[in-house]
Amino acid sequence: MVILLVRVQLKPEKRREFVQSARSLAALEGSVFQSVDDENALLLVEYWASEREAEEYAASDAYRALRGSLSTLCERSELEWVRGDSASEALVLRSVDTNREA
């Protein structure tokens, strides 16, 4: 199993737009979680049964559009690709601080 964790701190005025984007651009299996302390701190969790399926999503227009929305709708964002069937077996494949990318 491959999991994509997207942690975001939204621009307050862009919250609704981000949630709509996440619904339309997310993978088939996914959830959005909100912090109990900050309605603009969200965690988007997407997962795939195989690395091949995750790689296909990572090469898709939907993923590129999701990445683009992070730069325009969020104050901060971070993506983390994780492989493993349980938390104890999880292996971080790639972690990206989107605020530091060129």
C-alpha positions in Angstrom: 0.0 0.0 0.0 1.2 3.5 -0.8 -0.2 6.5 1.1 0.1 10.2 0.3 -0.2 12.6 3.2 -0.7 16.2 2.3 -0.5 18.6 5.3 -1.7 22.1 4.7 -2.2 25.4 6.4 -4.8 27.1 4.3 -5.2 30.8 3.6 -8.4 31.4 5.5 -10.2 32.9 2.5 -9.3 29.9 0.4 -10.6 27.1 2.6 -13.8 26.4 0.6 -11.9 26.4 -2.7 -9.2 24.0 -1.4 -11.8 21.5 -0.1 -13.6 21.6 -3.5 -10.3 21.1 -5.2 -9.3 18.2 -3.0 -12.6 16.5 -3.7 -12.2 16.7 -7.5 -8.5 16.1 -7.7 -7.9 13.5 -5.0 -7.5 9.8 -5.7 -10.4 7.4 -5.6 -9.6 6.5 -2.0 -9.0 9.4 0.3 -10.1 11.5 3.3 -9.7 15.1 4.5 -9.2 15.7 8.2 -9.4 19.0 10.0 -7.5 20.0 13.2 -9.7 20.5 16.2 -7.7 23.6 17.1 -7.5 25.3 13.7 -10.1 24.9 10.9 -7.5 25.9 8.3 -5.0 23.1 9.3 -6.0 20.1 7.2 -4.6 16.7 6.4 -5.5 15.1 3.1 -4.9 11.3 3.1 -4.9 9.3 -0.2 -4.0 5.7 -0.7 -3.4 3.1 -3.4 -3.1 -0.7 -3.2 0.1 -0.8 -5.3 3.1 1.4 -6.1 2.2 1.2 -9.8 -1.2 2.8 -9.1 0.4 5.5 -7.0 3.0 6.2 -9.7 0.2 6.5 -12.3 -1.6 9.1 -10.0 1.7 11.0 -9.5 2.1 11.3 -13.2 -1.5 12.5 -13.8 -2.9 15.9 -14.6 -5.0 15.6 -11.4 -1.9 15.4 -9.2 -0.2 18.3 -11.0 -3.3 20.4 -10.5 -3.4 19.4 -6.8 0.2 20.5 -6.5 -0.6 23.8 -8.2 -3.5 24.4 -5.9 -1.2 24.0 -2.9 0.9 26.9 -3.9 -2.1 29.2 -4.5 -4.5 28.2 -1.7 -2.1 27.4 1.2 0.2 29.4 3.4 2.2 26.2 4.0 2.0 22.7 2.6 3.9 19.4 2.8 3.6 16.2 0.9 4.8 12.8 2.1 4.6 9.5 0.2 4.7 6.5 2.5 4.8 2.8 1.8 3.6 0.1 4.2 0.6 -1.9 5.3 0.7 -0.6 8.9 2.2 2.3 10.9 4.9 0.0 12.3 6.0 -1.0 8.8 5.7 2.4 7.2 8.6 3.6 5.1 8.8 7.2 3.9 9.3 7.1 0.2 9.6 10.9 -0.4 8.8 13.9 1.7 8.4 17.3 0.0 8.2 20.7 1.7 6.3 22.5 -1.1 7.3 25.8 0.4 11.0 25.2 -0.4 10.6 24.0 -4.0 11.8 26.2 -6.8 
